[in-house]
Amino acid sequence: MRRDGSVLIHIVDTIPDHLAERVGTLLCRCFHDRPTTEEQEQEHDDRFCSQADAFAYARALDGEEVIGFAAAYRRTITYRCTGRA
């Protein structure tokens, strides 16, 4: 943390290469329960946007340590009316 106790938050279009591994480590620590079978992986990808849908990222840094991360996603979903209420 900086001397004044603040944390820097950056909004960026891409994750810089030098921080990508640190972001991955943070995400693994937070979301360690990943799908294990191919079917679960496909369902996960379908339900929870792919990385191709991400258009902006927020990262919180304490020096060079990544202490927070968020991604903004944009996805078009087409709904079919089934005639049921």
Stockholm file with secondary structure:
# STOCKHOLM 1.0

chainA/1-85         MRRDGSVLIHIVDTIPDHLAERVGTLLCRCFHDRPTTEEQEQEHDDRFCSQADAFAYARALDGEEVIGFAAAYRRTITYRCTGRA
#=GR chainA/1-85 SS CCTTSCCEEEEESSCCHHHHHHHHHHHHHHCCCCCCSHHHHHHHHHHSCCGGGEEEEEEEEETTEEEEEEEEECCCCCCCCCSCC
#=GC SS_cons        CCTTSCCEEEEESSCCHHHHHHHHHHHHHHCCCCCCSHHHHHHHHHHSCCGGGEEEEEEEEETTEEEEEEEEECCCCCCCCCSCC
//
